[in-house]
Amino acid sequence: MPDTNDELRVVLNPDGKRYELWSGDRLDGFAAFRELPGKIEIYHTVILPELEENGLGGQLVAAALDDARAQGLTVLPTCSFVAWYLDEHPEYADLLAG
């Protein structure tokens, strides 16, 4: 579990084409994406194995989806975790790319 003294934050790494989840100076996970016209395809998410059951994947994906919404983009969820997250969170249904 992340140290409670370390602030969790999601950072967009545009050069790496991924959203990164940081706890202090430790990279806890990332969501990789491709830019497509009017949308992003989130195709892979990774959370450190020892942190997988702490809800961090959901925090990471929610931040990526919020950023896509802020940019006016839709999302193509080819990552199974992102697709599952969208199914479980109907408040993001408007982001699904057709």
C-alpha positions in Angstrom: 0.0 0.0 0.0 1.3 3.5 -0.7 2.7 5.4 2.2 -0.1 7.6 3.5 2.5 10.5 3.8 3.0 10.4 0.0 0.4 12.2 -2.1 -1.1 10.1 -4.9 -1.2 12.0 -8.1 -1.9 11.2 -11.8 0.4 13.0 -14.3 0.0 13.1 -18.0 3.3 12.1 -19.7 2.6 13.3 -23.3 6.0 12.1 -24.6 5.5 8.6 -23.2 1.8 8.6 -24.3 0.6 7.6 -20.9 -1.0 8.7 -17.7 1.2 7.9 -14.7 0.2 7.3 -11.1 2.8 8.6 -8.7 3.1 8.2 -4.9 5.9 10.5 -3.8 8.8 9.7 -6.2 7.6 6.2 -6.9 5.8 5.3 -10.1 2.9 3.0 -9.0 1.3 2.5 -12.4 0.4 3.9 -15.8 -2.3 3.8 -18.5 -0.9 3.8 -22.0 -2.8 5.5 -24.8 -2.8 6.3 -28.5 -4.1 9.5 -29.9 -6.7 9.2 -32.6 -8.7 11.9 -34.4 -11.2 13.1 -31.7 -10.4 10.3 -29.3 -7.9 8.4 -27.3 -7.5 4.7 -27.2 -6.4 3.5 -23.7 -4.9 0.1 -24.5 -2.9 -1.0 -21.4 -2.9 -0.3 -17.7 -0.4 -1.4 -15.2 -0.3 -1.1 -11.4 2.5 -2.5 -9.3 1.5 -6.0 -8.3 1.7 -5.3 -4.6 -0.7 -2.4 -5.0 -3.3 -4.0 -7.3 -6.0 -4.5 -4.7 -5.9 -1.0 -3.3 -8.2 0.7 -5.9 -5.3 2.5 -7.5 -6.2 1.3 -11.0 -9.6 2.9 -10.6 -8.1 6.2 -9.5 -5.7 6.1 -12.5 -8.4 5.4 -15.0 -10.8 7.9 -13.6 -8.2 10.6 -13.9 -7.5 9.6 -17.5 -11.2 9.7 -18.3 -11.7 13.0 -16.6 -8.8 14.4 -18.7 -10.3 13.0 -21.9 -13.6 14.7 -21.0 -11.9 18.0 -20.3 -10.2 17.8 -23.7 -13.5 17.0 -25.5 -12.3 13.6 -26.5 -14.0 10.2 -26.6 -12.4 7.0 -25.3 -11.8 3.7 -27.1 -11.2 1.3 -24.2 -9.2 -1.6 -25.7 -7.7 -2.4 -22.3 -10.0 -4.9 -20.5 -9.6 -3.0 -17.2 -10.7 0.3 -18.7 -13.6 -1.4 -20.5 -14.7 -3.0 -17.1 -14.3 0.4 -15.3 -16.5 2.1 -17.9 -19.1 -0.7 -17.5 -19.1 -0.2 -13.7 -19.2 3.6 -13.8 -22.1 4.8 -16.0 -21.2 8.5 -15.3 -18.5 8.0 -17.9 -20.8 6.4 -20.6 -20.8 9.6 -22.6 -17.1 9.1 -23.3 -17.4 5.8 -25.1 -16.2 6.2 -28.7 -18.6 4.9 -31.3 
